[in-house]
Amino acid sequence: MRIFLLEVKRVLRTRMTWVLLGVSLALTAFLAYIPVTYEGAVIEEDGKETELQGIQAARFYRQYNDTIYGEVTAEKLREAIEKRLEIYPVYDSEYGENIPSDVYYKELAPSEPYVHGIREVFADPKTGIAPQMLEIPPEYAEGYYERLTERLSSIMKMEQKDYPSAEKIAQEKFGKVERPYTYYYGANSNSMDYQVLLIFAVTIFCVVIAAPVFSAEYQTGADDILRCTRHGRLKLAAVKILSALLITGTAFVLCGALFILITNSLFGWEGTKTSIQILYSATSLPACHVGQLQWANLAGSFLILLSCISFTLFLSARMKNNVSALAAGLFFVILPVVAEAALPGAAGTWLGCFLPSGGIGMSNCLLYSLVDYHFLHVGQASVWNVDLLLIVRAAEIPLFIFLTAYTYCRKGSAK
């Protein structure tokens, strides 16, 4: 334990580590605050229009949580359609344009969260083209929830038409989703995008911290002396690995949890009870609410981080200097992002599932996979790429830890 604490202290004493940890915390607070600044509303007081921005606008919207929001019933969906059928023609509006701000915020804004889902559910089953609100009769609202299964089936037939096994898996997962949906004003999909950005940035910082754990002492020659001590080789390797995982893992969880706490404090905690199907697709597969999605995204990304750091330590144990270890570590963090964009078809998705940092990025992040319909296929068998990605990451962690220790001990034997 004493050697472990000394190793933790050694890593934490470096100036770069403290700088990166400080930047991570500052970035967390900044990225958690940015989304609320995009909120805006216009209210009328004493015959004058008053524009609200940021936290004030968020407070304005939260007032609907007690009066309008809650379960997304057929009555509320019908009212959303009727409001638009009533107001759009008055202002010669087809898509919601040309409507005065005071009219929009007073009459339409409260039901705006339902509009995307309504259009999506009643989209053409063959083409997937969503109708405009003026084309949807109010009585269609009664069949909203009955249409969900059919809508998911049409999506799977368009996206996975040659793989009925994919549709079966999707329907099984979606069958667990609680209905009717619920909606409360709170953190939105824009805020979740900033969580993705934070996870990617903190992962890069953690790789920079972990990269020199072994290579730094190779570079200075201190490792030759340490190997001759009583606790050299395997025990020293275990101490270095565990200390690096502890420091980076703690920093990652702290920043991720702080982001969620700040975000929900600014937007309101009631919003965590919103069904993710309201924010994303009406047929998104995970059976969870926004609050659960925030923590699930953090937990899954934490597993990916541990795999990424374990692989970085393996690279560090093989490289002779800090520059090589850092360059290799950063290369493999960015590689899945490039691979998914550059490789054709499902090749990039397959590669991302097996690369240690796959699932941490922007376009290829775990969050987007959770709310999308990405399936991978072997023959006629299908697997949801989220399931495969997390299983592979859980297997890679002990594998890379073993390879790191083995490489470190073997390197000493070679000398």
matplotlib code that plots the C-alpha trace (Angstrom):
import matplotlib.pyplot as plt

x = [0.0, 2.9, 4.4, 1.0, 0.5, 4.0, 3.2, 0.0, 1.8, 4.5, 2.0, 0.0, 3.1, 3.8, 2.8, 1.2, -1.2, -2.4, -2.8, -4.9, -7.0, -7.7, -8.5, -10.9, -12.8, -13.0, -14.1, -16.8, -18.4, -18.1, -19.7, -22.4, -23.3, -23.2, -26.4, -28.7, -27.5, -29.2, -32.6, -34.8, -38.4, -40.6, -43.3, -45.8, -45.9, -48.1, -48.6, -44.8, -42.8, -39.9, -37.2, -35.8, -32.5, -30.5, -31.5, -34.5, -35.9, -35.3, -37.3, -40.1, -40.4, -40.2, -43.5, -45.3, -44.0, -46.8, -49.6, -49.1, -46.3, -46.3, -47.7, -47.8, -51.5, -53.5, -55.4, -52.1, -51.0, -54.4, -54.2, -50.7, -52.1, -55.2, -53.2, -51.1, -54.1, -55.7, -52.7, -50.6, -53.2, -53.7, -50.0, -49.7, -47.3, -46.5, -43.6, -44.1, -42.4, -43.8, -45.5, -45.0, -42.8, -45.5, -48.0, -45.5, -44.3, -47.8, -49.7, -47.3, -44.1, -45.7, -46.5, -43.5, -41.7, -44.4, -44.3, -41.2, -42.6, -46.1, -44.6, -42.3, -44.9, -47.2, -44.5, -45.0, -44.0, -42.4, -40.5, -40.0, -41.0, -42.7, -45.9, -46.3, -48.4, -51.2, -51.5, -52.2, -55.8, -56.3, -58.0, -54.7, -53.5, -55.7, -53.6, -50.2, -49.0, -50.6, -48.5, -45.2, -44.5, -45.5, -43.3, -40.3, -41.0, -40.9, -37.6, -36.0, -37.2, -35.7, -32.4, -32.0, -34.2, -32.0, -31.8, -35.1, -33.1, -32.2, -35.9, -36.7, -34.0, -35.2, -38.8, -37.8, -35.8, -38.5, -41.2, -39.7, -40.1, -42.7, -45.8, -47.3, -44.2, -43.5, -42.2, -41.0, -38.9, -35.2, -31.9, -32.4, -30.5, -28.3, -27.0, -26.4, -24.2, -22.1, -21.7, -20.3, -17.8, -16.8, -16.3, -14.1, -12.0, -11.5, -10.5, -7.8, -6.5, -6.5, -4.5, -1.9, -1.6, -1.3, 1.0, 4.3, 3.7, 6.2, 7.9, 9.1, 11.3, 12.6, 13.6, 15.4, 17.0, 15.4, 13.6, 16.9, 17.4, 13.7, 13.9, 16.7, 14.6, 12.7, 9.3, 10.5, 9.0, 5.5, 4.6, 5.8, 3.9, 0.7, 1.2, 1.8, -1.3, -3.6, -2.4, -2.9, -6.4, -7.3, -6.2, -7.7, -10.9, -11.5, -11.0, -13.3, -16.1, -15.7, -16.0, -18.9, -20.9, -20.2, -21.5, -24.7, -25.3, -24.7, -26.8, -29.8, -29.5, -29.6, -32.4, -34.4, -34.3, -37.9, -36.6, -34.7, -38.1, -38.6, -38.7, -35.8, -38.2, -39.5, -36.0, -34.8, -36.7, -40.2, -39.0, -35.6, -34.7, -33.5, -36.2, -35.0, -35.6, -33.2, -31.7, -31.0, -29.6, -27.2, -25.8, -25.9, -23.9, -21.4, -21.1, -20.7, -18.1, -16.3, -15.9, -14.6, -12.2, -10.8, -10.2, -8.6, -6.3, -5.4, -4.3, -2.4, -0.5, 0.3, 1.7, 3.6, 5.2, 6.4, 7.6, 11.1, 10.2, 7.3, 6.8, 6.3, 3.9, 1.9, 1.7, 0.6, -2.0, -3.6, -3.5, -5.6, -8.1, -8.7, -8.6, -12.2, -13.5, -11.5, -12.3, -16.0, -16.0, -13.5, -14.3, -17.2, -20.4, -20.3, -16.5, -16.0, -18.6, -17.0, -13.5, -14.9, -16.3, -12.9, -10.6, -10.2, -11.4, -14.3, -17.5, -15.7, -15.8, -18.3, -20.1, -19.3, -20.0, -21.9, -24.8, -25.7, -25.4, -27.9, -30.6, -30.0, -30.5, -27.0, -26.8, -23.9, -24.4, -22.6, -24.5, -28.1, -27.4, -27.5, -26.3, -27.0, -23.6, -24.0, -24.2, -21.2, -19.2, -19.6, -19.0, -15.7, -14.6, -15.2, -13.1, -10.3, -9.7, -8.2, -6.6, -4.6, -3.8, -2.3, -0.4, 1.0, 2.3, 3.7, 5.4, 6.9, 8.3, 9.5, 11.2, 13.3, 14.2, 15.4, 17.9]
y = [0.0, 2.4, 1.9, 2.4, 5.7, 6.8, 6.1, 8.0, 10.9, 10.7, 11.0, 13.8, 15.8, 16.5, 19.9, 18.6, 16.4, 19.2, 21.5, 18.9, 18.1, 21.8, 22.4, 19.4, 20.8, 24.3, 22.8, 20.8, 23.8, 25.8, 23.1, 22.4, 26.1, 26.8, 24.9, 27.0, 30.2, 29.1, 29.2, 32.1, 33.2, 36.3, 37.2, 40.0, 42.1, 45.3, 45.3, 45.2, 42.3, 41.2, 38.9, 36.3, 34.6, 31.9, 30.8, 33.3, 31.6, 28.2, 29.3, 30.5, 27.1, 25.2, 26.8, 24.5, 21.4, 21.9, 22.9, 21.3, 18.8, 15.3, 12.2, 12.7, 11.8, 11.6, 14.7, 16.7, 15.5, 16.3, 19.8, 20.3, 19.5, 21.6, 24.6, 24.5, 23.9, 27.0, 29.4, 28.4, 29.5, 32.9, 33.8, 31.9, 29.6, 26.1, 25.1, 27.4, 30.4, 34.0, 33.5, 36.5, 35.7, 36.5, 34.2, 31.4, 31.5, 31.8, 29.4, 27.0, 26.7, 24.6, 21.8, 22.2, 19.2, 16.9, 18.1, 16.1, 12.9, 13.4, 14.0, 11.1, 8.6, 9.4, 9.5, 7.5, 3.9, 3.3, 6.5, 7.7, 11.2, 13.0, 15.0, 18.7, 19.5, 20.9, 17.5, 15.6, 15.4, 15.9, 12.5, 10.8, 11.6, 8.8, 6.2, 7.7, 4.9, 2.1, 3.3, 3.2, -0.5, -0.2, 2.9, 1.0, -1.9, 0.5, 2.0, -1.3, -2.4, 0.7, 0.5, -3.2, -4.7, -7.8, -8.7, -9.6, -10.6, -7.0, -6.0, -8.7, -7.5, -3.9, -4.8, -6.7, -3.8, -1.3, -3.5, -2.6, 1.1, 2.6, 4.2, 6.7, 8.8, 11.6, 15.1, 17.8, 20.8, 20.2, 19.3, 18.7, 16.9, 20.0, 19.6, 15.9, 16.8, 18.9, 15.9, 13.9, 16.7, 16.8, 13.0, 13.2, 16.0, 14.5, 11.2, 12.9, 14.6, 11.2, 9.6, 12.4, 11.7, 7.9, 7.9, 8.6, 6.2, 3.7, 5.4, 8.4, 6.1, 4.3, 7.7, 8.8, 5.4, 5.3, 2.1, 0.2, 1.1, 0.4, -3.1, -4.1, -3.2, -5.6, -4.7, -4.3, -5.9, -7.4, -5.7, -2.4, -2.9, -3.6, -0.5, 1.7, 0.3, 0.6, 4.1, 5.4, 3.8, 5.3, 8.8, 9.0, 7.1, 9.3, 12.5, 11.2, 10.2, 13.5, 15.6, 13.5, 13.6, 17.3, 18.0, 16.2, 17.9, 21.4, 20.8, 19.5, 22.2, 24.9, 23.3, 21.8, 18.2, 17.5, 17.2, 14.0, 12.3, 12.9, 9.9, 9.9, 9.1, 12.7, 14.2, 11.9, 9.4, 8.4, 4.8, 5.0, 1.6, 2.2, 2.0, 5.0, 8.6, 11.5, 11.3, 7.6, 8.2, 10.8, 8.3, 5.4, 7.4, 8.3, 4.7, 3.3, 5.9, 5.2, 1.5, 2.7, 5.1, 2.2, 0.2, 3.2, 3.9, 0.2, 0.2, 3.5, 1.9, -1.1, 1.4, 3.2, -0.1, -0.7, 2.7, 4.0, 7.7, 10.0, 11.5, 8.1, 6.9, 10.1, 10.2, 6.6, 7.1, 10.1, 8.4, 5.5, 7.9, 9.7, 6.7, 5.5, 8.9, 8.9, 5.3, 5.6, 8.6, 7.1, 3.4, 2.3, 0.7, -1.0, -1.4, 1.7, 0.6, -2.8, -1.3, 1.2, -1.7, -3.3, -0.3, 0.5, 4.1, 3.3, 4.9, 8.0, 10.8, 13.0, 11.3, 7.8, 8.4, 5.9, 8.3, 8.5, 4.7, 4.4, 6.4, 5.1, 1.8, 0.7, -3.1, -5.3, -8.6, -11.9, -14.0, -13.5, -13.0, -9.4, -7.6, -4.1, -2.4, -0.9, -4.4, -5.6, -2.4, -2.7, -6.4, -5.9, -3.0, -5.1, -7.9, -5.5, -4.1, -7.2, -8.2, -4.9, -4.9, -8.4, -7.4, -4.2, -6.2, -8.9, -6.4, -4.5, -7.7, -9.1, -5.9, -6.2, -9.8, -8.8, -6.4]
z = [0.0, 0.8, -2.6, -4.2, -2.4, -3.3, -7.0, -6.8, -5.2, -7.9, -10.8, -9.0, -8.3, -11.9, -13.1, -16.3, -14.2, -12.1, -15.1, -16.9, -13.9, -13.4, -17.0, -16.9, -13.9, -15.5, -18.8, -17.0, -15.4, -18.7, -20.9, -18.4, -18.3, -22.1, -23.1, -20.8, -22.4, -25.6, -23.9, -24.8, -24.4, -25.0, -22.5, -22.4, -19.2, -18.9, -22.6, -23.3, -24.6, -22.4, -23.7, -21.3, -21.8, -20.2, -16.6, -16.6, -19.7, -18.1, -15.1, -17.4, -19.1, -15.8, -14.8, -17.3, -15.4, -12.8, -15.1, -18.6, -18.6, -17.2, -19.0, -22.8, -23.3, -26.5, -25.3, -25.1, -28.5, -30.0, -28.5, -30.0, -33.5, -33.1, -32.0, -35.1, -37.4, -35.8, -35.8, -38.8, -41.5, -39.7, -40.4, -43.7, -42.1, -43.3, -41.1, -38.1, -39.7, -39.7, -36.3, -33.9, -30.9, -28.3, -30.0, -30.4, -26.7, -25.4, -27.6, -29.3, -27.2, -24.4, -26.9, -29.2, -27.6, -29.0, -32.6, -33.8, -32.4, -33.9, -37.4, -37.0, -35.9, -38.8, -41.4, -44.6, -43.8, -47.2, -47.7, -44.1, -45.2, -42.3, -43.0, -42.1, -39.1, -41.3, -42.9, -39.7, -38.6, -34.8, -34.4, -35.4, -31.9, -30.5, -32.3, -31.5, -29.1, -31.2, -34.2, -32.4, -33.1, -36.7, -37.0, -35.6, -38.0, -41.0, -39.8, -39.5, -42.9, -44.4, -42.5, -42.0, -44.8, -45.3, -41.6, -39.9, -36.8, -36.3, -36.3, -33.8, -31.4, -31.8, -31.1, -28.0, -26.6, -27.5, -25.9, -22.5, -23.0, -20.6, -22.1, -22.1, -22.4, -19.9, -20.6, -18.2, -19.1, -18.4, -19.9, -23.7, -26.4, -26.9, -23.4, -24.0, -26.9, -24.6, -22.3, -25.3, -25.9, -22.3, -22.2, -25.4, -24.0, -20.5, -22.2, -24.1, -20.9, -19.2, -22.0, -21.7, -17.9, -18.4, -21.5, -19.6, -16.6, -17.9, -20.7, -18.6, -16.5, -19.6, -20.9, -17.8, -17.0, -13.6, -14.5, -14.6, -10.9, -9.9, -11.4, -9.0, -5.9, -3.8, -5.3, -8.9, -12.0, -11.5, -8.2, -9.5, -12.8, -10.8, -8.7, -11.7, -13.6, -10.6, -9.7, -13.3, -13.5, -10.1, -11.0, -14.5, -13.5, -10.5, -12.6, -15.3, -12.9, -10.9, -14.1, -15.5, -12.3, -11.8, -15.3, -14.7, -11.3, -12.7, -15.9, -13.9, -11.4, -14.1, -16.2, -13.3, -11.9, -13.0, -16.6, -15.7, -15.7, -19.4, -21.7, -24.0, -26.9, -26.6, -27.0, -29.7, -31.8, -30.8, -31.2, -29.5, -28.1, -24.5, -21.8, -19.7, -18.9, -19.5, -16.0, -16.5, -20.0, -18.5, -16.0, -18.5, -21.0, -18.2, -17.0, -20.5, -21.4, -18.1, -19.2, -22.5, -20.7, -18.6, -21.8, -23.5, -20.5, -20.1, -23.8, -23.3, -20.5, -22.7, -25.3, -22.6, -21.5, -25.0, -26.0, -25.1, -24.6, -23.7, -27.1, -28.8, -26.0, -26.1, -29.9, -30.1, -27.3, -29.0, -32.4, -31.1, -29.4, -32.6, -34.9, -34.4, -35.4, -38.6, -39.3, -39.1, -41.5, -43.9, -44.2, -46.3, -45.0, -41.7, -41.7, -39.6, -37.1, -36.8, -36.3, -33.7, -31.7, -31.3, -31.0, -27.2, -27.7, -30.0, -28.6, -27.3, -29.9, -31.5, -34.4, -33.2, -29.5, -27.3, -26.8, -30.5, -30.7, -27.8, -29.5, -33.0, -34.8, -35.6, -35.9, -37.0, -38.8, -39.1, -41.7, -40.8, -37.1, -35.8, -32.7, -31.5, -31.7, -28.2, -26.7, -28.7, -27.9, -24.2, -24.1, -26.0, -23.7, -20.6, -22.1, -23.2, -19.8, -18.2, -21.5, -21.8, -18.1, -18.5, -21.6, -19.9, -17.0, -19.2, -21.5, -18.6, -17.0, -20.3, -21.2, -18.0, -18.8, -22.3, -20.7]

ax = plt.figure().add_subplot(projection="3d")
ax.plot(x, y, z, "-o")
ax.set_aspect("equal")
plt.show()
